[in-house]
Amino acid sequence: MANTSSAKKRTRVIERKTKIREMQKSKIKSLIKSVESSISKKDQKTAMEQLKKIDPKLQAAGNKKILTKAKISRIQKRLNSRVADITKK
């Protein structure tokens, strides 16, 4: 347990930042799910539009260190390849 006032304030700041990061992760996950749903419907046009919206948000999450750069790269690669598979078929 924190003893000093500065330590107590620091715990409040950490809790606040944790909530913000969780909300940002949740938004990114919901955007990914929307792209995956349009991929499963084989709707190429909306999948491409949603993918273009996700890319900057993923990069911003990487810059804020919400997600690791490797995870962002992996997500982008998988989504891009799945959208490309729709165009081939």
C-alpha positions in Angstrom: 0.0 0.0 0.0 1.2 3.5 -0.8 2.3 5.6 2.1 3.2 9.0 0.7 0.8 11.3 -1.1 2.9 11.2 -4.2 2.8 7.4 -4.3 -1.0 7.5 -3.9 -1.3 10.0 -6.7 0.9 7.7 -8.9 -1.4 4.8 -8.3 -4.4 6.9 -9.4 -2.5 7.9 -12.5 -1.6 4.3 -13.3 -5.2 3.2 -12.9 -6.5 6.0 -15.2 -3.9 5.2 -17.9 -4.8 1.5 -17.6 -8.4 2.2 -18.2 -7.6 4.4 -21.2 -5.4 1.7 -22.7 -8.0 -1.0 -22.2 -10.6 1.2 -24.0 -8.2 1.7 -26.9 -7.5 -2.0 -27.2 -11.2 -2.7 -27.1 -11.8 -0.2 -30.0 -9.0 -1.8 -32.1 -10.4 -5.3 -31.4 -13.9 -4.3 -32.5 -12.5 -2.8 -35.7 -10.6 -6.0 -36.4 -13.8 -8.0 -35.8 -15.7 -5.8 -38.3 -13.1 -6.4 -41.0 -13.2 -10.2 -40.3 -17.0 -10.2 -40.5 -16.9 -8.5 -43.9 -14.2 -11.0 -45.0 -16.5 -13.8 -44.0 -19.3 -12.3 -46.0 -16.8 -12.1 -48.9 -17.5 -8.3 -49.3 -14.2 -7.1 -50.7 -15.2 -3.4 -51.0 -16.1 -2.8 -47.4 -13.3 -5.0 -46.2 -10.8 -2.8 -48.0 -12.4 0.4 -46.7 -12.3 -0.9 -43.1 -8.8 -2.1 -43.5 -7.7 1.4 -44.6 -9.3 2.8 -41.4 -7.6 0.3 -39.1 -4.0 0.8 -40.3 -3.5 4.3 -38.9 -5.1 3.3 -35.6 -2.9 0.3 -35.3 0.2 2.4 -36.0 -0.9 5.0 -33.3 -1.4 2.1 -30.8 2.2 1.0 -31.6 3.5 4.5 -31.0 1.7 4.8 -27.7 3.0 1.3 -26.8 -0.5 -0.1 -26.3 0.4 -3.0 -28.7 3.8 -4.2 -29.6 5.1 -3.5 -33.1 5.4 -7.3 -33.8 1.7 -7.8 -32.9 0.6 -4.9 -35.1 2.7 -6.2 -38.0 1.2 -9.7 -37.6 -2.4 -8.3 -37.5 -1.9 -6.2 -40.6 -0.3 -9.1 -42.5 -3.1 -11.5 -41.7 -5.8 -9.1 -42.5 -4.2 -8.0 -45.8 -3.6 -11.6 -46.9 -7.2 -12.6 -46.1 -8.6 -9.6 -48.0 -6.3 -10.4 -50.9 -7.6 -14.0 -50.9 -11.1 -12.6 -51.5 -10.0 -10.7 -54.6 -8.3 -13.8 -56.0 -11.5 -15.9 -55.7 
